Structure formats: C-alpha cells, structure tokens
Amino acid sequence: MESQMESAGPSGGKPTPGRLSVQQMERLRERNSLELAKVRVQHDLAGATHPGHRAALEAALRHLDEKIASLA
C-alpha cells in the first residue's frame, strides 16, 4: 500500500513541472465558465430586438469581460 502511495507522486500540495496547482486549476475552471457565459450572452445579444433586453445583455457582456480580464 505504501509503495503505491509513494509511486503516485510527490505530496505536499506543491505542483510538479507540467502540472497545475489547485488554485491554478480553479482559476482556469472559472475562466472557462466565464468564457462560456460570454458566448451565450453574445448569442442572445445577436438575436435581441427589445432595447431594454439589449441594454441588459450589453451590461452583462461588459461585466463578463471585466471578470475575465481580472483573471488574466
């Protein structure tokens, strides 16, 4: 059992070269989620005709862009 754990890789929570830390994976997951939301809002905006709805979608798009930029 111990040999299996030792062969699983280094422990201690530090990323090894080529691997992402937990924090990096979380930021990547959040960025991917925001990018998907942005695509969805852009799609909705392309078909929106009501001025109020368009304004809300444009505000959402700006907000998503700001959140994405903050993760960069």
All heavy atoms as a GROMACS GRO file, in nm:
protein
  544
    1MET      N    1   0.082  -0.118   0.000
    1MET     CA    2   0.000   0.000   0.000
    1MET      C    3   0.087   0.125   0.000
    1MET      O    4   0.064   0.218  -0.074
    1MET     CB    5  -0.094  -0.005   0.121
    1MET     CG    6  -0.189   0.109   0.127
    1MET     SD    7  -0.314   0.088   0.000
    1MET     CE    8  -0.438   0.193   0.063
    2GLU      N    9   0.191   0.127   0.088
    2GLU     CA   10   0.277   0.244   0.094
    2GLU      C   11   0.353   0.266  -0.036
    2GLU      O   12   0.369   0.379  -0.079
    2GLU     CB   13   0.379   0.228   0.209
    2GLU     CG   14   0.319   0.250   0.346
    2GLU     CD   15   0.423   0.237   0.454
    2GLU    OE1   16   0.537   0.281   0.431
    2GLU    OE2   17   0.392   0.184   0.561
    3SER      N   18   0.394   0.158  -0.100
    3SER     CA   19   0.467   0.173  -0.225
    3SER      C   20   0.378   0.233  -0.333
    3SER      O   21   0.425   0.308  -0.418
    3SER     CB   22   0.525   0.040  -0.271
    3SER     OG   23   0.420  -0.050  -0.299
    4GLN      N   24   0.249   0.203  -0.330
    4GLN     CA   25   0.156   0.261  -0.425
    4GLN      C   26   0.143   0.411  -0.401
    4GLN      O   27   0.140   0.490  -0.494
    4GLN     CB   28   0.018   0.196  -0.415
    4GLN     CG   29   0.014   0.055  -0.467
    4GLN     CD   30  -0.123  -0.009  -0.447
    4GLN    OE1   31  -0.202   0.038  -0.366
    4GLN    NE2   32  -0.147  -0.116  -0.520
    5MET      N   33   0.137   0.451  -0.276
    5MET     CA   34   0.124   0.593  -0.243
    5MET      C   35   0.251   0.669  -0.281
    5MET      O   36   0.245   0.780  -0.332
    5MET     CB   37   0.093   0.610  -0.095
    5MET     CG   38  -0.048   0.561  -0.059
    5MET     SD   39  -0.087   0.581   0.113
    5MET     CE   40  -0.098   0.758   0.124
    6GLU      N   41   0.365   0.608  -0.256
    6GLU     CA   42   0.492   0.673  -0.290
    6GLU      C   43   0.507   0.686  -0.441
    6GLU      O   44   0.558   0.785  -0.491
    6GLU     CB   45   0.609   0.593  -0.233
    6GLU     CG   46   0.620   0.606  -0.082
    6GLU     CD   47   0.728   0.516  -0.025
    6GLU    OE1   48   0.806   0.457  -0.105
    6GLU    OE2   49   0.735   0.503   0.098
    7SER      N   50   0.460   0.586  -0.516
    7SER     CA   51   0.475   0.591  -0.661
    7SER      C   52   0.372   0.683  -0.725
    7SER      O   53   0.382   0.714  -0.842
    7SER     CB   54   0.464   0.450  -0.721
    7SER     OG   55   0.333   0.400  -0.702
    8ALA      N   56   0.273   0.727  -0.648
    8ALA     CA   57   0.170   0.816  -0.702
    8ALA      C   58   0.225   0.955  -0.728
    8ALA      O   59   0.165   1.032  -0.799
    8ALA     CB   60   0.052   0.823  -0.607
    9GLY      N   61   0.336   0.987  -0.670
    9GLY     CA   62   0.395   1.118  -0.696
    9GLY      C   63   0.423   1.192  -0.568
    9GLY      O   64   0.387   1.149  -0.458
   10PRO      N   65   0.490   1.307  -0.580
   10PRO     CA   66   0.526   1.383  -0.462
   10PRO      C   67   0.402   1.440  -0.394
   10PRO      O   68   0.303   1.471  -0.458
   10PRO     CB   69   0.615   1.495  -0.516
   10PRO     CG   70   0.582   1.505  -0.660
   10PRO     CD   71   0.536   1.369  -0.703
   11SER      N   72   0.410   1.450  -0.263
   11SER     CA   73   0.298   1.508  -0.190
   11SER      C   74   0.339   1.643  -0.134
   11SER      O   75   0.448   1.690  -0.156
   11SER     CB   76   0.256   1.413  -0.078
   11SER     OG   77   0.365   1.394   0.012
   12GLY      N   78   0.248   1.704  -0.061
   12GLY     CA   79   0.279   1.834  -0.004
   12GLY      C   80   0.202   1.945  -0.073
   12GLY      O   81   0.211   2.060  -0.033
   13GLY      N   82   0.126   1.914  -0.177
   13GLY     CA   83   0.043   2.015  -0.240
   13GLY      C   84   0.115   2.105  -0.338
   13GLY      O   85   0.054   2.193  -0.395
   14LYS      N   86   0.244   2.088  -0.355
   14LYS     CA   87   0.318   2.173  -0.450
   14LYS      C   88   0.308   2.114  -0.589
   14LYS      O   89   0.321   1.993  -0.607
   14LYS     CB   90   0.465   2.184  -0.410
   14LYS     CG   91   0.484   2.258  -0.279
   14LYS     CD   92   0.630   2.277  -0.249
   14LYS     CE   93   0.645   2.352  -0.118
   14LYS     NZ   94   0.785   2.373  -0.084
   15PRO      N   95   0.282   2.199  -0.689
   15PRO     CA   96   0.271   2.147  -0.826
   15PRO      C   97   0.406   2.102  -0.879
   15PRO      O   98   0.508   2.162  -0.849
   15PRO     CB   99   0.218   2.266  -0.906
   15PRO     CG  100   0.256   2.385  -0.827
   15PRO     CD  101   0.260   2.341  -0.683
   16THR      N  102   0.405   1.995  -0.954
   16THR     CA  103   0.526   1.950  -1.019
   16THR      C  104   0.531   2.014  -1.158
   16THR      O  105   0.428   2.060  -1.207
   16THR     CB  106   0.527   1.796  -1.032
   16THR    OG1  107   0.410   1.756  -1.102
   16THR    CG2  108   0.529   1.729  -0.896
   17PRO      N  109   0.648   2.020  -1.218
   17PRO     CA  110   0.654   2.081  -1.352
   17PRO      C  111   0.555   2.016  -1.447
   17PRO      O  112   0.543   1.895  -1.452
   17PRO     CB  113   0.799   2.054  -1.395
   17PRO     CG  114   0.874   2.037  -1.267
   17PRO     CD  115   0.776   1.976  -1.170
   18GLY      N  116   0.481   2.099  -1.520
   18GLY     CA  117   0.383   2.049  -1.613
   18GLY      C  118   0.246   2.025  -1.552
   18GLY      O  119   0.153   1.990  -1.622
   19ARG      N  120   0.233   2.043  -1.422
   19ARG     CA  121   0.105   2.023  -1.354
   19ARG      C  122   0.061   2.155  -1.294
   19ARG      O  123   0.142   2.237  -1.254
   19ARG     CB  124   0.118   1.919  -1.243
   19ARG     CG  125   0.159   1.783  -1.298
   19ARG     CD  126   0.154   1.684  -1.190
   19ARG     NE  127   0.035   1.602  -1.213
   19ARG     CZ  128  -0.006   1.510  -1.132
   19ARG    NH1  129   0.058   1.485  -1.021
   19ARG    NH2  130  -0.113   1.440  -1.160
   20LEU      N  131  -0.070   2.174  -1.286
   20LEU     CA  132  -0.125   2.297  -1.230
   20LEU      C  133  -0.156   2.278  -1.082
   20LEU      O  134  -0.195   2.170  -1.039
   20LEU     CB  135  -0.254   2.334  -1.303
   20LEU     CG  136  -0.243   2.362  -1.453
   20LEU    CD1  137  -0.381   2.389  -1.511
   20LEU    CD2  138  -0.151   2.479  -1.479
   21SER      N  139  -0.140   2.386  -1.006
   21SER     CA  140  -0.178   2.381  -0.866
   21SER      C  141  -0.330   2.384  -0.856
   21SER      O  142  -0.400   2.412  -0.954
   21SER     CB  143  -0.118   2.500  -0.791
   21SER     OG  144  -0.182   2.621  -0.833
   22VAL      N  145  -0.381   2.360  -0.738
   22VAL     CA  146  -0.525   2.364  -0.716
   22VAL      C  147  -0.579   2.503  -0.749
   22VAL      O  148  -0.683   2.517  -0.812
   22VAL     CB  149  -0.558   2.324  -0.571
   22VAL    CG1  150  -0.706   2.343  -0.540
   22VAL    CG2  151  -0.516   2.181  -0.544
   23GLN      N  152  -0.508   2.606  -0.707
   23GLN     CA  153  -0.551   2.743  -0.733
   23GLN      C  154  -0.550   2.773  -0.883
   23GLN      O  155  -0.642   2.838  -0.934
   23GLN     CB  156  -0.461   2.844  -0.660
   23GLN     CG  157  -0.473   2.840  -0.510
   23GLN     CD  158  -0.388   2.730  -0.446
   23GLN    OE1  159  -0.307   2.666  -0.512
   23GLN    NE2  160  -0.410   2.707  -0.318
   24GLN      N  161  -0.451   2.726  -0.954
   24GLN     CA  162  -0.444   2.747  -1.098
   24GLN      C  163  -0.558   2.674  -1.169
   24GLN      O  164  -0.618   2.728  -1.262
   24GLN     CB  165  -0.309   2.700  -1.153
   24GLN     CG  166  -0.193   2.787  -1.115
   24GLN     CD  167  -0.060   2.724  -1.151
   24GLN    OE1  168  -0.042   2.602  -1.139
   24GLN    NE2  169   0.034   2.806  -1.196
   25MET      N  170  -0.588   2.554  -1.125
   25MET     CA  171  -0.698   2.478  -1.185
   25MET      C  172  -0.831   2.548  -1.159
   25MET      O  173  -0.917   2.554  -1.246
   25MET     CB  174  -0.701   2.335  -1.132
   25MET     CG  175  -0.588   2.250  -1.185
   25MET     SD  176  -0.598   2.073  -1.148
   25MET     CE  177  -0.634   2.069  -0.976
   26GLU      N  178  -0.848   2.603  -1.039
   26GLU     CA  179  -0.972   2.674  -1.006
   26GLU      C  180  -0.987   2.799  -1.091
   26GLU      O  181  -1.096   2.828  -1.141
   26GLU     CB  182  -0.973   2.710  -0.857
   26GLU     CG  183  -1.096   2.784  -0.813
   26GLU     CD  184  -1.226   2.706  -0.831
   26GLU    OE1  185  -1.223   2.583  -0.830
   26GLU    OE2  186  -1.330   2.770  -0.846
   27ARG      N  187  -0.879   2.874  -1.109
   27ARG     CA  188  -0.884   2.994  -1.193
   27ARG      C  189  -0.914   2.958  -1.338
   27ARG      O  190  -0.992   3.026  -1.405
   27ARG     CB  191  -0.754   3.072  -1.183
   27ARG     CG  192  -0.738   3.147  -1.052
   27ARG     CD  193  -0.602   3.213  -1.042
   27ARG     NE  194  -0.584   3.320  -1.137
   27ARG     CZ  195  -0.607   3.448  -1.109
   27ARG    NH1  196  -0.649   3.483  -0.989
   27ARG    NH2  197  -0.587   3.541  -1.200
   28LEU      N  198  -0.857   2.850  -1.386
   28LEU     CA  199  -0.882   2.804  -1.522
   28LEU      C  200  -1.027   2.761  -1.539
   28LEU      O  201  -1.092   2.796  -1.637
   28LEU     CB  202  -0.788   2.689  -1.557
   28LEU     CG  203  -0.796   2.633  -1.698
   28LEU    CD1  204  -0.768   2.740  -1.802
   28LEU    CD2  205  -0.700   2.516  -1.714
   29ARG      N  206  -1.081   2.691  -1.441
   29ARG     CA  207  -1.220   2.649  -1.444
   29ARG      C  208  -1.313   2.770  -1.444
   29ARG      O  209  -1.407   2.777  -1.521
   29ARG     CB  210  -1.252   2.560  -1.324
   29ARG     CG  211  -1.394   2.503  -1.329
   29ARG     CD  212  -1.445   2.461  -1.193
   29ARG     NE  213  -1.446   2.567  -1.096
   29ARG     CZ  214  -1.539   2.666  -1.091
   29ARG    NH1  215  -1.635   2.671  -1.178
   29ARG    NH2  216  -1.533   2.759  -0.997
   30GLU      N  217  -1.281   2.868  -1.359
   30GLU     CA  218  -1.363   2.989  -1.354
   30GLU      C  219  -1.356   3.066  -1.486
   30GLU      O  220  -1.458   3.114  -1.536
   30GLU     CB  221  -1.319   3.078  -1.238
   30GLU     CG  222  -1.407   3.200  -1.221
   30GLU     CD  223  -1.369   3.284  -1.101
   30GLU    OE1  224  -1.279   3.246  -1.025
   30GLU    OE2  225  -1.432   3.389  -1.084
   31ARG      N  226  -1.237   3.077  -1.542
   31ARG     CA  227  -1.222   3.147  -1.670
   31ARG      C  228  -1.301   3.077  -1.781
   31ARG      O  229  -1.369   3.142  -1.860
   31ARG     CB  230  -1.074   3.159  -1.707
   31ARG     CG  231  -1.053   3.236  -1.836
   31ARG     CD  232  -0.905   3.250  -1.869
   31ARG     NE  233  -0.886   3.306  -1.999
   31ARG     CZ  234  -0.877   3.436  -2.025
   31ARG    NH1  235  -0.884   3.522  -1.927
   31ARG    NH2  236  -0.860   3.480  -2.148
   32ASN      N  237  -1.292   2.945  -1.786
   32ASN     CA  238  -1.367   2.870  -1.887
   32ASN      C  239  -1.517   2.891  -1.870
   32ASN      O  240  -1.590   2.907  -1.970
   32ASN     CB  241  -1.334   2.720  -1.879
   32ASN     CG  242  -1.196   2.688  -1.930
   32ASN    OD1  243  -1.137   2.767  -2.003
   32ASN    ND2  244  -1.144   2.574  -1.892
   33SER      N  245  -1.564   2.892  -1.747
   33SER     CA  246  -1.705   2.915  -1.720
   33SER      C  247  -1.747   3.054  -1.766
   33SER      O  248  -1.854   3.071  -1.828
   33SER     CB  249  -1.732   2.900  -1.570
   33SER     OG  250  -1.866   2.928  -1.540
   34LEU      N  251  -1.664   3.155  -1.739
   34LEU     CA  252  -1.694   3.291  -1.782
   34LEU      C  253  -1.693   3.303  -1.934
   34LEU      O  254  -1.777   3.374  -1.992
   34LEU     CB  255  -1.595   3.390  -1.720
   34LEU     CG  256  -1.607   3.411  -1.569
   34LEU    CD1  257  -1.486   3.487  -1.517
   34LEU    CD2  258  -1.736   3.481  -1.534
   35GLU      N  259  -1.599   3.236  -1.999
   35GLU     CA  260  -1.593   3.240  -2.145
   35GLU      C  261  -1.719   3.177  -2.207
   35GLU      O  262  -1.772   3.229  -2.306
   35GLU     CB  263  -1.469   3.166  -2.196
   35GLU     CG  264  -1.337   3.234  -2.164
   35GLU     CD  265  -1.308   3.356  -2.250
   35GLU    OE1  266  -1.382   3.384  -2.346
   35GLU    OE2  267  -1.209   3.425  -2.218
   36LEU      N  268  -1.767   3.068  -2.148
   36LEU     CA  269  -1.889   3.005  -2.198
   36LEU      C  270  -2.010   3.097  -2.178
   36LEU      O  271  -2.095   3.109  -2.267
   36LEU     CB  272  -1.914   2.872  -2.128
   36LEU     CG  273  -1.823   2.757  -2.170
   36LEU    CD1  274  -1.846   2.636  -2.081
   36LEU    CD2  275  -1.845   2.722  -2.315
   37ALA      N  276  -2.014   3.163  -2.064
   37ALA     CA  277  -2.123   3.257  -2.037
   37ALA      C  278  -2.118   3.373  -2.136
   37ALA      O  279  -2.222   3.419  -2.185
   37ALA     CB  280  -2.115   3.308  -1.894
   38LYS      N  281  -1.998   3.417  -2.169
   38LYS     CA  282  -1.981   3.527  -2.264
   38LYS      C  283  -2.034   3.487  -2.402
   38LYS      O  284  -2.105   3.566  -2.467
   38LYS     CB  285  -1.834   3.567  -2.274
   38LYS     CG  286  -1.808   3.681  -2.368
   38LYS     CD  287  -1.660   3.719  -2.369
   38LYS     CE  288  -1.634   3.825  -2.475
   38LYS     NZ  289  -1.493   3.866  -2.476
   39VAL      N  290  -2.003   3.367  -2.446
   39VAL     CA  291  -2.052   3.318  -2.576
   39VAL      C  292  -2.204   3.313  -2.576
   39VAL      O  293  -2.269   3.354  -2.673
   39VAL     CB  294  -1.991   3.180  -2.609
   39VAL    CG1  295  -2.061   3.115  -2.727
   39VAL    CG2  296  -1.842   3.193  -2.635
   40ARG      N  297  -2.261   3.267  -2.465
   40ARG     CA  298  -2.407   3.258  -2.455
   40ARG      C  299  -2.470   3.398  -2.461
   40ARG      O  300  -2.569   3.419  -2.532
   40ARG     CB  301  -2.444   3.188  -2.324
   40ARG     CG  302  -2.586   3.148  -2.312
   40ARG     CD  303  -2.614   3.052  -2.197
   40ARG     NE  304  -2.548   3.084  -2.072
   40ARG     CZ  305  -2.447   3.014  -2.018
   40ARG    NH1  306  -2.401   2.907  -2.080
   40ARG    NH2  307  -2.394   3.050  -1.905
   41VAL      N  308  -2.412   3.496  -2.390
   41VAL     CA  309  -2.464   3.632  -2.391
   41VAL      C  310  -2.450   3.693  -2.531
   41VAL      O  311  -2.541   3.760  -2.580
   41VAL     CB  312  -2.396   3.719  -2.284
   41VAL    CG1  313  -2.429   3.867  -2.302
   41VAL    CG2  314  -2.435   3.673  -2.145
   42GLN      N  315  -2.336   3.669  -2.596
   42GLN     CA  316  -2.316   3.722  -2.732
   42GLN      C  317  -2.420   3.664  -2.827
   42GLN      O  318  -2.473   3.734  -2.913
   42GLN     CB  319  -2.175   3.690  -2.782
   42GLN     CG  320  -2.068   3.773  -2.715
   42GLN     CD  321  -1.927   3.727  -2.751
   42GLN    OE1  322  -1.902   3.608  -2.772
   42GLN    NE2  323  -1.835   3.821  -2.756
   43HIS      N  324  -2.450   3.536  -2.812
   43HIS     CA  325  -2.551   3.472  -2.896
   43HIS      C  326  -2.688   3.534  -2.872
   43HIS      O  327  -2.761   3.564  -2.967
   43HIS     CB  328  -2.554   3.322  -2.868
   43HIS     CG  329  -2.654   3.248  -2.950
   43HIS    ND1  330  -2.780   3.219  -2.902
   43HIS    CD2  331  -2.649   3.198  -3.076
   43HIS    CE1  332  -2.848   3.156  -2.995
   43HIS    NE2  333  -2.770   3.141  -3.101
   44ASP      N  334  -2.722   3.552  -2.745
   44ASP     CA  335  -2.850   3.613  -2.712
   44ASP      C  336  -2.858   3.757  -2.762
   44ASP      O  337  -2.962   3.801  -2.811
   44ASP     CB  338  -2.873   3.611  -2.560
   44ASP     CG  339  -2.896   3.471  -2.506
   44ASP    OD1  340  -2.915   3.377  -2.586
   44ASP    OD2  341  -2.895   3.456  -2.383
   45LEU      N  342  -2.748   3.829  -2.752
   45LEU     CA  343  -2.743   3.968  -2.796
   45LEU      C  344  -2.765   3.978  -2.947
   45LEU      O  345  -2.831   4.070  -2.995
   45LEU     CB  346  -2.610   4.032  -2.757
   45LEU     CG  347  -2.592   4.180  -2.784
   45LEU    CD1  348  -2.698   4.263  -2.713
   45LEU    CD2  349  -2.453   4.224  -2.739
   46ALA      N  350  -2.712   3.883  -3.020
   46ALA     CA  351  -2.726   3.884  -3.166
   46ALA      C  352  -2.873   3.873  -3.208
   46ALA      O  353  -2.911   3.926  -3.313
   46ALA     CB  354  -2.646   3.770  -3.229
   47GLY      N  355  -2.955   3.809  -3.126
   47GLY     CA  356  -3.095   3.792  -3.163
   47GLY      C  357  -3.190   3.885  -3.088
   47GLY      O  358  -3.309   3.884  -3.113
   48ALA      N  359  -3.137   3.965  -2.996
   48ALA     CA  360  -3.223   4.051  -2.915
   48ALA      C  361  -3.269   4.173  -2.995
   48ALA      O  362  -3.188   4.236  -3.065
   48ALA     CB  363  -3.148   4.097  -2.790
   49THR      N  364  -3.396   4.206  -2.983
   49THR     CA  365  -3.450   4.322  -3.055
   49THR      C  366  -3.503   4.429  -2.961
   49THR      O  367  -3.503   4.547  -2.995
   49THR     CB  368  -3.564   4.280  -3.150
   49THR    OG1  369  -3.665   4.213  -3.075
   49THR    CG2  370  -3.511   4.188  -3.259
   50HIS      N  371  -3.547   4.392  -2.842
   50HIS     CA  372  -3.601   4.489  -2.746
   50HIS      C  373  -3.486   4.570  -2.686
   50HIS      O  374  -3.387   4.513  -2.638
   50HIS     CB  375  -3.679   4.417  -2.636
   50HIS     CG  376  -3.756   4.509  -2.548
   50HIS    ND1  377  -3.699   4.572  -2.441
   50HIS    CD2  378  -3.884   4.551  -2.554
   50HIS    CE1  379  -3.789   4.648  -2.383
   50HIS    NE2  380  -3.903   4.637  -2.450
   51PRO      N  381  -3.495   4.704  -2.690
   51PRO     CA  382  -3.385   4.788  -2.640
   51PRO      C  383  -3.346   4.761  -2.495
   51PRO      O  384  -3.227   4.761  -2.461
   51PRO     CB  385  -3.439   4.930  -2.656
   51PRO     CG  386  -3.545   4.921  -2.759
   51PRO     CD  387  -3.604   4.784  -2.747
   52GLY      N  388  -3.445   4.736  -2.410
   52GLY     CA  389  -3.413   4.707  -2.270
   52GLY      C  390  -3.338   4.578  -2.252
   52GLY      O  391  -3.244   4.568  -2.172
   53HIS      N  392  -3.380   4.478  -2.329
   53HIS     CA  393  -3.312   4.348  -2.324
   53HIS      C  394  -3.169   4.360  -2.377
   53HIS      O  395  -3.075   4.305  -2.321
   53HIS     CB  396  -3.393   4.245  -2.403
   53HIS     CG  397  -3.343   4.106  -2.388
   53HIS    ND1  398  -3.345   4.016  -2.491
   53HIS    CD2  399  -3.290   4.039  -2.283
   53HIS    CE1  400  -3.295   3.900  -2.450
   53HIS    NE2  401  -3.261   3.913  -2.324
   54ARG      N  402  -3.154   4.433  -2.487
   54ARG     CA  403  -3.021   4.454  -2.544
   54ARG      C  404  -2.930   4.525  -2.444
   54ARG      O  405  -2.814   4.488  -2.428
   54ARG     CB  406  -3.028   4.535  -2.673
   54ARG     CG  407  -3.086   4.457  -2.791
   54ARG     CD  408  -3.072   4.534  -2.922
   54ARG     NE  409  -2.931   4.555  -2.958
   54ARG     CZ  410  -2.854   4.463  -3.017
   54ARG    NH1  411  -2.902   4.346  -3.047
   54ARG    NH2  412  -2.729   4.491  -3.046
   55ALA      N  413  -2.983   4.626  -2.376
   55ALA     CA  414  -2.903   4.701  -2.278
   55ALA      C  415  -2.858   4.609  -2.164
   55ALA      O  416  -2.742   4.617  -2.120
   55ALA     CB  417  -2.983   4.819  -2.223
   56ALA      N  418  -2.947   4.524  -2.118
   56ALA     CA  419  -2.911   4.432  -2.011
   56ALA      C  420  -2.805   4.333  -2.057
   56ALA      O  421  -2.710   4.303  -1.982
   56ALA     CB  422  -3.036   4.356  -1.964
   57LEU      N  423  -2.818   4.283  -2.177
   57LEU     CA  424  -2.719   4.188  -2.230
   57LEU      C  425  -2.584   4.257  -2.252
   57LEU      O  426  -2.479   4.197  -2.225
   57LEU     CB  427  -2.768   4.127  -2.361
   57LEU     CG  428  -2.885   4.029  -2.348
   57LEU    CD1  429  -2.941   3.992  -2.485
   57LEU    CD2  430  -2.843   3.904  -2.272
   58GLU      N  431  -2.585   4.380  -2.298
   58GLU     CA  432  -2.460   4.454  -2.316
   58GLU      C  433  -2.391   4.479  -2.182
   58GLU      O  434  -2.268   4.468  -2.170
   58GLU     CB  435  -2.486   4.585  -2.389
   58GLU     CG  436  -2.520   4.564  -2.536
   58GLU     CD  437  -2.577   4.688  -2.605
   58GLU    OE1  438  -2.608   4.788  -2.536
   58GLU    OE2  439  -2.592   4.682  -2.729
   59ALA      N  440  -2.470   4.510  -2.079
   59ALA     CA  441  -2.414   4.528  -1.944
   59ALA      C  442  -2.355   4.396  -1.893
   59ALA      O  443  -2.246   4.394  -1.834
   59ALA     CB  444  -2.521   4.579  -1.849
   60ALA      N  445  -2.425   4.286  -1.917
   60ALA     CA  446  -2.374   4.155  -1.876
   60ALA      C  447  -2.244   4.122  -1.949
   60ALA      O  448  -2.151   4.068  -1.889
   60ALA     CB  449  -2.479   4.048  -1.904
   61LEU      N  450  -2.237   4.156  -2.075
   61LEU     CA  451  -2.116   4.131  -2.154
   61LEU      C  452  -1.998   4.212  -2.100
   61LEU      O  453  -1.887   4.159  -2.087
   61LEU     CB  454  -2.143   4.165  -2.301
   61LEU     CG  455  -2.042   4.117  -2.404
   61LEU    CD1  456  -2.020   3.967  -2.396
   61LEU    CD2  457  -2.088   4.158  -2.542
   62ARG      N  458  -2.022   4.338  -2.067
   62ARG     CA  459  -1.915   4.421  -2.008
   62ARG      C  460  -1.867   4.361  -1.876
   62ARG      O  461  -1.747   4.354  -1.849
   62ARG     CB  462  -1.962   4.564  -1.988
   62ARG     CG  463  -1.968   4.646  -2.115
   62ARG     CD  464  -1.990   4.794  -2.087
   62ARG     NE  465  -2.113   4.819  -2.014
   62ARG     CZ  466  -2.233   4.835  -2.068
   62ARG    NH1  467  -2.246   4.828  -2.201
   62ARG    NH2  468  -2.339   4.858  -1.994
   63HIS      N  469  -1.962   4.318  -1.795
   63HIS     CA  470  -1.928   4.259  -1.666
   63HIS      C  471  -1.844   4.132  -1.684
   63HIS      O  472  -1.743   4.113  -1.614
   63HIS     CB  473  -2.056   4.227  -1.588
   63HIS     CG  474  -2.031   4.160  -1.457
   63HIS    ND1  475  -1.983   4.226  -1.347
   63HIS    CD2  476  -2.047   4.030  -1.420
   63HIS    CE1  477  -1.970   4.141  -1.247
   63HIS    NE2  478  -2.009   4.021  -1.290
   64LEU      N  479  -1.884   4.047  -1.777
   64LEU     CA  480  -1.807   3.925  -1.803
   64LEU      C  481  -1.667   3.956  -1.854
   64LEU      O  482  -1.570   3.893  -1.811
   64LEU     CB  483  -1.882   3.837  -1.904
   64LEU     CG  484  -2.008   3.770  -1.852
   64LEU    CD1  485  -2.088   3.710  -1.966
   64LEU    CD2  486  -1.974   3.663  -1.749
   65ASP      N  487  -1.655   4.057  -1.941
   65ASP     CA  488  -1.522   4.097  -1.991
   65ASP      C  489  -1.434   4.144  -1.877
   65ASP      O  490  -1.314   4.113  -1.873
   65ASP     CB  491  -1.536   4.206  -2.096
   65ASP     CG  492  -1.580   4.153  -2.232
   65ASP    OD1  493  -1.556   4.034  -2.260
   65ASP    OD2  494  -1.636   4.232  -2.312
   66GLU      N  495  -1.491   4.220  -1.783
   66GLU     CA  496  -1.414   4.268  -1.669
   66GLU      C  497  -1.368   4.153  -1.581
   66GLU      O  498  -1.252   4.150  -1.535
   66GLU     CB  499  -1.497   4.366  -1.586
   66GLU     CG  500  -1.523   4.498  -1.655
   66GLU     CD  501  -1.627   4.584  -1.583
   66GLU    OE1  502  -1.674   4.544  -1.474
   66GLU    OE2  503  -1.660   4.691  -1.637
   67LYS      N  504  -1.457   4.057  -1.556
   67LYS     CA  505  -1.422   3.941  -1.473
   67LYS      C  506  -1.312   3.857  -1.541
   67LYS      O  507  -1.219   3.812  -1.474
   67LYS     CB  508  -1.545   3.854  -1.448
   67LYS     CG  509  -1.653   3.918  -1.367
   67LYS     CD  510  -1.632   3.905  -1.220
   67LYS     CE  511  -1.655   3.761  -1.178
   67LYS     NZ  512  -1.639   3.741  -1.035
   68ILE      N  513  -1.324   3.838  -1.672
   68ILE     CA  514  -1.224   3.762  -1.746
   68ILE      C  515  -1.089   3.833  -1.741
   68ILE      O  516  -0.985   3.770  -1.718
   68ILE     CB  517  -1.270   3.736  -1.891
   68ILE    CG1  518  -1.389   3.639  -1.892
   68ILE    CG2  519  -1.155   3.682  -1.976
   68ILE    CD1  520  -1.460   3.629  -2.025
   69ALA      N  521  -1.091   3.965  -1.760
   69ALA     CA  522  -0.966   4.042  -1.756
   69ALA      C  523  -0.901   4.035  -1.617
   69ALA      O  524  -0.778   4.031  -1.607
   69ALA     CB  525  -0.995   4.187  -1.794
   70SER      N  526  -0.981   4.030  -1.512
   70SER     CA  527  -0.925   4.026  -1.378
   70SER      C  528  -0.856   3.892  -1.349
   70SER      O  529  -0.772   3.883  -1.261
   70SER     CB  530  -1.033   4.052  -1.273
   70SER     OG  531  -1.120   3.942  -1.259
   71LEU      N  532  -0.892   3.789  -1.424
   71LEU     CA  533  -0.830   3.658  -1.404
   71LEU      C  534  -0.702   3.641  -1.486
   71LEU      O  535  -0.628   3.546  -1.464
   71LEU     CB  536  -0.929   3.547  -1.442
   71LEU     CG  537  -1.049   3.530  -1.350
   71LEU    CD1  538  -1.145   3.427  -1.406
   71LEU    CD2  539  -1.005   3.489  -1.211
   72ALA      N  540  -0.680   3.730  -1.580
   72ALA     CA  541  -0.563   3.719  -1.668
   72ALA      C  542  -0.433   3.752  -1.596
   72ALA      O  543  -0.424   3.805  -1.494
   72ALA     CB  544  -0.579   3.808  -1.789
   0.00000   0.00000   0.00000
